[in-house]
């Protein structure tokens, strides 16, 4: 079964590499239809008790593809705007907020939330020791959650609240999480409070405790952060990462041979 999980994950990222970033379509469960064939073959593994990591990777692959597509759509609109008259340029800028683009933004937000849900489903005793690639994906998904002022209807406010609280709890109780993840949690949480308008005494109290521990954890991890591995996490351009810069995956096609 372990070999099947490994093969499924390799095949998943091979599929991601081969897919383009045009004409996005999504299935009824909110995931990209680009992975439909992969899911037909390996989907049964996602529901197994041992399939938590594969499900996590499946969510990651979906958000990467959706974010690439969104970036391509927005970049094309901006390029078109820059080459046209001012009046047409304004029209193309408005296109960035047309219904199809907003819908795609909603999918990116929802899929980022799915990444966090899949991550916190992994026992906390293991989630802090994941490879740097997964840590970056969690950090980036949290940054996406901290970008938007509107939550898509598919995400329940209480579920997002609970997920962010769990992320904060894990960062509060362990020094295993990278500085990138810690800062991204703070940003996503601050945005949630700003958008939701939560002002309860309990939330403020928890927020104060979290920031206090975060400062201590940052100090405790400063040596690691300033050294090779920790510094690399902070210095990586995450947009470049999610647009293909770090997805060569050691030439996975040759790896499969």
N, C-alpha and C positions, 0 to 999 in steps of 0.2 A: 504493500500500500504506500509505503514511503517513496518508492520509486515512481509510482503512479502520480503522486503529488508533485514530485520534482519535475517529471516530464510535462505535467499539465501546466506548471508555472512557466517553464521554458517556452512551451507552445503559446501560452498567453502573451508573453512579451514579444515573441516572433510575430504574432498576429498584430500586435500594436505597432511594430516597426513597419509592417507592410501596408498598413491602412493609410489612406490619404486623409485630408482634413476638409473635405467638401461634402455638401449635402448630408448633414447629420440627421439621423433618424434614431428614435428611441423606442424601445419596447414598452409594454404596459407596466413593467416593473421599474421603469425609469432608467434602465441601463442601455448602453449603445447597442444598436442592432448589428454593428460591425463585429461583435463577438458572438453572434448567434450560433454560428457553426462550431466555434470553440465550446460554447456552453452545451450544445447537443452532445458533444463527445465527452466532456469532462464535468458537466454540471452536477452530476450525482455526487462528486467529491465535495462540493461546496456545503452539502448538508450533513456531512459526517462530523462527529465530534473532533476528529483530528484535522478537519479542513479549515480551521480558523485562519491559519496563515495564508492558505490559498484564497479564501474569501477576501482577506485583506488585500492581497495582490490584485484580485479581480476588481475591487473597488478602485485601487490605485490606477490600474490600466484604463479604466473608464474615465476617471477624472482627467488623466493626462490627455487622452484623445479629445475629450470635450473641450478642454482648455486650449489645446492647439487649434481646434476648429474655430473657437471663439476669437482667438488672437488673429487667425487668418482672415475671418470675416471683417473684423474691425480694422485691420491693417489695409485690406483691399478698399474699404470705404474711405479711409483717410488718404490713401494714395490717389484714389479717384478725385477726391475733393481738392487735393493740392494741384492737380493738373487741369482743373476747370475754372470757370469764371467764379468770382466771389459769390454770386447768387446761387449758382449750382453747387458751390462748395458748401454753403450753408445747408442746402438740401441734403447733400451727402452726409454731412455731420449729423443731421437729424436721423439719417438712416441707422446710425449707431444705436438709436433707441427705438427703432421700429419693432413691431410685435415679434417678428421672428428672432431678432437679435436679443430682445429681452427674454424671450422664451429660452434661448440658448444659455443666456446668463443664469437663468433660473436652474437649468439642468446642471451647470457647472457648480453652482452653490449646493444643490441637492446632492450631487455626487461627492463633493468635498465633505459634506456631512456624513455620507455613507462611509467614507474612509475613516472618519473619527469613530463612528459607531463600530466598525469592524476592528479598529485598533483597541478600543476599550473592552471589546469582547474577549481579547486575549488576556489571560491572567496577568495581573500586575507583576507577578514574580518573574515573568518572561518578557513583558513588553518593553522594559527598560534596556534590554540587552540585544535589541534588534540591530541588523546591519545599518550602516549610515544611510544607504539608499532609502530604507523604510522610514528612518527618522526624518530625512529631508521631506519625504512625501507627506508625513504627518504635519510637519511645520508649515509646508506650503498650503496644505488643505485648511489649516487653521487661519493662515493669512487671508485666504479667499473668504472664509467666513467673517473675517474682520473688515472686508472691503465694502460689502453691500448694505444698503439702508433698508432693503425690503427682503423679507424671507419668502420664498416660494410657498404656495399653499400646501405643497406636499410635505412640508416640514412642520411638525407641531412645536409650538413654542416651548412647551414643557419638556419635550424630548431634547431640544437643543440645549436648554438650561441644564438638564441632567447630565448630558454628555460633557459640556464644558466644566461643570462642577466636578465630574469624575476625572477629567484631565487635570484640573487644578489640584485635586486631592493627590493624584499620583505624583505630580511634580513636587507637591508639598512633603510627601512622605519618602521620596527617594531622590538621591543625587545622580541617578543613572541617566536621567534624561538630559539631552543636549541643551545648550543655551538657546539654540535656535527654536527648539520646541517650547521652552519656557517663555521666551519672549512672544512667540506666536500665540500661545495660550492667553497671555495677558492682553494682547491686542484683540483677539476674538472676544474675550470676555468684556473688555471695555466697550467694544462696539455693540455687543448684545445689550449691555446696560443702557447705552445711549439710545439705541433704537427702540428698545422695549420700555424705557422709562421706569425701570425698576428702582425704587428708592426705599425699600424696606430696611429697617434697622439690621435685620439678620444678614441681608446681602452685603450691606456696608461693612458689618463686622467681619464676615468671612473674607471680604475683599482685602481688608486691612491685614488680616492674618496671612493671607496668601502673599501679599507684597512684602511683608516682613520676612517670611521664609524665603521668598525668591531672592531677596537681597543677600541673605545668608548663604544660599546655595550658589549664587553667582560668585560670591567671594571664595567659597570652598572650591569651586571648579575653575577659578581664575588661571591657575597654573596650566591646567589641561587646555583651557580655552586659548591661551597664548602660545601653546605648543602646537605641533603639527596637526594632529587630528582635530582638536577642538577649533583651532583657528580656521581650518579648511571649511568646516561646516558653516561658520559665520561668513566667510568671504565668498562662498559660492553664489553666483548669480542664479537665483531660483527660477526666474523667468527663462533664462537660457537653458537651465536644467530641464524644465518641463516642455520646452520646445525642441528637444532632441539632442541637446549638447552632451548629455550624460547617458544616452540611451543606446549606445553602440553595444552594450552588454557583451563585450569581448567577442563580437561577431558571432552572435548566437546561432546563426544559420550553419556556420562551420562547426560550432560546438555540438550540434545535433548529429553531425555525420559520424 
